[in-house]
Amino acid sequence: MASRYHGAVAALATRHGKARAIAPAMAEALGLGIIVPAALDTDSLGTFTGEVPRPAPMRETARLKARMGMTAAGLPLGIASEGSFGPHPAIPFLAAAHELMIFIDDAGGFEIAEEQISAETNFAALEVTPDADLEGFLARAGFPSHALIFRSGGEIVKGIVSREHLDALLRRAEEPVRLETDMRAHLNPTRMAAIGKLARKLARRVATPCPACGRPGFGVVRAEPGLACEECGAPTGLVRQLVFGCQSCGHEEIRPRPDARQTATPAECPECNP
């Protein structure tokens, strides 16, 4: 059965080329077209380099960004994404990428959001000192296919994609220098791939109607821990079951893990392996 959005068009608010990751997912799952309104200043809602702070939490900022595009295009449908980067919430010594994407349907009177946290990111920084491992950092950052940011004193240079440019900046620097990965999507293929993955996840959710009210957006709303240890039966921190829900009517259904796993091993149990 054709999606309710087949043949419709949504505004995508981006100045960093995200349409190439998001548009194919929306077309495949929903038959939904994408337009990117020209001259949108999405950087007014925050920059990774900190010159403009994010005005609100991720979801609210994504909502503001989507509505910016909807207003500019004069459309009732809008899409936007936001990302943040830092220590992994479960493994603090690893970097993590947190991506959130929102779909707004003003005609239907609802919004649907999906998010993901992944360790698949090149997010990193280096204080450039005489003993710093510059070459190792560049390799880990994926340079030059992934751009860098140069900071020295009050100077910020973004979008560095050649060794010649980087070396010229380092030679003339008089202040301490910090190099950072440029996390803007159009200059970071790893992040662009993550946005594409999240877009497919969001599109599938928008395509899934609620079994109770029929509105789009039925999907996972939370994962409940407590998978029992196969040895002692004690609950562990592993996911026991998933709760699917509707963001419109609140209907929920409990479903088993998609891998059908029913127990944890003693090695995963805090009682057996304290």
N, C-alpha and C positions, 0 to 999 in steps of 0.2 A: 504494500500500500504506500502511495506517495506521501511524503512528509507534508505537514501543513505549511511548511516554509518553501516548498518546491516552487521555484520561479521568483521568489521574493529576493530582496536585496537588503543587506545590513551595512551600516557604517562601521568601519574599523578605524579607531583612533590610534594612529601610530605615525611617527616620523622616522622610524628605524627599520623599515622594510619587512615588518612582521607578516604582511599579506602573503608573502611567498610560502610561509609555513602554515598560516591559518586558512587561507582561501581554499586550498585543495581539500582539507578535512571537512569544511562546511559544505562544499559542493558535493563531495562523495556521500556523506551521511544524510544531508538534508536537502540537497538541490538548491542550496542557498547561495546567492551571489554576494560578493563583497566589493564595496567601493571604499577608497581611502580619500577623505576630503583633503583638499590641498591646503597648505599653509597652516596646519594645526600646530600650535605651540604646546605639545604635550610635556615639554620640559618645564613648563610653568607649574606642573604638578609634582616636581621633584626630579633631581638629577643624581646619578650614582656618585658623582664627584663632590656632592654636598653644597654646591653654590646655591641651589634651590632646595630647601628641605621638603620632604613629602608632607603634605598638609594634614594627612589623616592616615589611619591604618590601611593595610593593603587593599582590602575589599572596598572600602569607601573611596579610596583613590582610584581604583579601577572603575568604579561606578561613575565618578566624576569625569574620568577620561572618556568612557563610553558615551556619556551624555554630551560631552563636548563634540564628539563626532556626529552624534545624532542631530544635534542642533545645527551644525554646519551643513549637513547633508539634507536636512529636513525629512528624516526617516524615523519611523517608530521602532526600528530594530537597531541595536548597537552591540558591538563587541570591543573589549579592551583587555589588556593583560598588564600585570605588574610583577616585578621580580625583586627579590632581596637575597643577599648572600652573606654568609657568616659561618660560624661553627655549626656542625651537624648537631641537632638536638639530642640524638642518642649516642653519638660518637664524637665528642667535642674536639678531638685532635684532627678530625677530617673537616674539610670545607663542605658546605652544602648549598644547593640552590633551591630556593623556595619560589615557585611560580604559581600565580593565581590568574585565572581567566574568567571573565563574566560575560554573560549573554543577557541583554535586556530586551523585553518585548512590551512596549508601552500599550499596544493595542490589547494584548492579553492581560496586562496588569501584573506581570511577574518578572523576576530575574532568576537566573540559574548560574551558579558558580561552581567551578572545579579547581582544585589545587593539587600540587605534588611537591614533595621534598625529595631531593636526590643528591647523592654524592658525586654524580657525573657532572662535574664542573671544573673549569680551570681557574677558578677564583683564587687569587694569590697576590702577594705584594712582597717587595724586596727593598730594604734600606741599602742603598748602594754605598758600600765602604770598600777600602782597599782589599779586605779579605773576603768580600762577599762573593758568592758563587753565581756570577752573572750568567754564565753560559748554562748552568744547570737550571736557573730560574727561567731563562728564555725557552729552554726545551720543555719544561713543565707547563709553561704558559701557552705553548703551541704557537709561539711567535715564529714567523710573521703572518701566518694564516689567521691568527687571533691577534687583534690590536692591543697596544699598550697605552698607558697614561703615564706621563712624566710630571712629577711635582718637584719644584725646587723653590724654596722661599714662598712667595705668593704666586708664582707662575704655575699654570696648569696647561699642559699640552695633551690633547686627546687624539685618538685615532692614529697612533704611530704604527705603520705597517711596513717599514723598511729599516734595515740595519743602518743604512747610511744616515737616515734621519735621526735614529736613536743615538748613534755615535756622535753626531754633530751636537746634539743636545747635551750629552754627557761631557763632551770636551769643553763646552763653554760654561758649564754649571759652576757657580761659585759657592752656592749654599749646599747643605746636605740634600741628597737626592733620594726620592722614593719612586719606585716603579710599581705600577698596579696594572692588573689585567683590565682591559676595557670591556665592560659587561653589556654594552649596548648591542642589541641583537644583530644588527646588520654588520657588525665588526667582530662577532663572536659566533662562529659556526656551531660550537658545542651548545651554546644557549639557544640558538635558532632551532637546533634539532629538538631540544627540550620543549620549546614552545610548540613545535609541530606535534609532538607526542601529546601534550596537554590539550591542544586543539582537537585532536581526534577523540580524546576522552570526553571533552565537553560536548562535541558534536553528537557522540553516541548517547550521551545523557539527554540532550535536548530532543533527540529522536525517540526517546523511550517514554511512553505515556504512563501516567499513574493508573494502576488498576482500579483505584477507587473513584477518582474524579476525571480521569482521562486527560488531564493537562500535562504538558511536556515536563521532563526533568526528573523522572523517577530514577533514583540511584543511591549509592552508598552515602549515608550521612554520618556513620561512625562505625568503628571497629571495637568490639568488646573483648577484652583480654580474659584469660582464665583457662586456657587449654590445659587439660589435666595431664599430669605426669603418668606415663605408662607403667612406672615402677611403683610409686607410692600413692598416686591418685591426687596429690596436692595440686592446686591451681598454679599455673605459671603466668608469666607476663606475656606469653604469646597469644596471638589472636585466637579466640574460641569461635566467634561467629561474627557475621556482618549484619548491620541493620540498614536496610534500604528504606528510603523515605521520600515523600513528596514535599517540595518546598512551597507548594501552594495550599494543600489541604491538611498537611501534617500526617497523612496516613503512613504507617510504618509496617514493615515485614522483616522478620528475622530469617536469615538464610545462612547455611553453613559456609565454611571456607571454600573458595573456588577450587582448591587443591584436594578437597575431601579429607584432609588430615584430621584425625580425631584425638591424637595424643601427642604429648611432648616426650622427648627422651630424657633420661636421668641427667644428662649433661646440661640440659636446658632448664632443669628444675632447681629452684633455690633451696629446697629441702634436701634433695639428694646431692647437690653440688653447691654447698653454701660458699 
